[in-house]
Amino acid sequence: MTTSETERAAAAKAAGSNLGARLVAVVLLGVVVYGAIVVVRGADKISAELKTFAWWTFAAACGLSFANYLLRFLKWEYYLGVLGLRRDGEGRRLMSVSESFLVFLSGFVLTVTPGKVGEMFKSLVLFELKGIEVERTAPIVVAERVTDLVGVIVLITVGGASFPGGLFWGGIGAAFVGLLLAIVAVPRFSALLLAPMRRLPGRAGRVAERFLPKVDRALGQLRQLTAPRHLVAPSLFSIAGWALEGIGVFLVLRGFGSSLDPFRATFFYATATLAGALVPVPGGLGVTEKVLEESMVAIGGVPGSVSTATMILSRLATLWFAVLVGFIALGALRFRYPTLLSRKAPAEERA
């Protein structure tokens, strides 16, 4: 096993051993955030609303979230194909569809991280299982986030068209995505951003010297993934997938007897999702919740207790349901490959 493989195996083990601690910390943060919001809104009022809630709508919201995961998996498979990582030189699949699906879902284990960068975890799992270098698949995660932004902003624009001022936020998000695509697509822009790192002195400069060639390689692959011909299908998957979760919020509202229409419910969810993604806090905790809750009250006219209960159930059906699904998928992979994320190298894992 090479030095590089040894370092990656050690990193994999460290990531696996820290999963529980990270999850507990974020869960505790979530409990504090939700508890504070419930206290402000009134626990008695929220409890009264939950007593009459139609719980089938929560189950349906979870089902729609899983349908979103299926659509996002299609993006994962699509990008693996674009990079030539779905099949070997003889045209045989490197892994079965079911195995690829479990690898994809395992990334949700660390979805409660700033900007969802924890989904890089699936690249680490893929390296452990198949020996595919992390820097080869890491651009897929970035491309997924870019197309997710496109999908969310389309939903904000469509939903915002139904009331004054809604298009303003869609315009801000579209400008941000445009800037991001420009940085990725135009080598000169990315070179300008990386130039200061190339001039770092001493030890920092030596680290950058080893690290930057991998960044350049990843950016080249990312340009390939975000080329116009490769943006359309993944963006459509994103629009459909995030719309399903927005409809899930609408169904939860209906479970409380709210008459808010699906376009506004989806707009509120998409706006809150975008706000949470732009702020560097784990899973957007506190930001997504507050934006979703306040927009339902201030713009949608939803009673405060109903908006709080809807927010909590919606986040359980999206964010926390994803974490649960990720742990189930990772457990299934570790059942099949008992030494996954252990000290052993990928070649030993597959033996």
Summary of the structure (lengths in Angstrom):
residues: 351
radius of gyration: 21.3
end to end distance: 14.2
largest distance: 64.9
contacts: 1163
relative contact order: 0.16
helix: 82%
strand: 1%
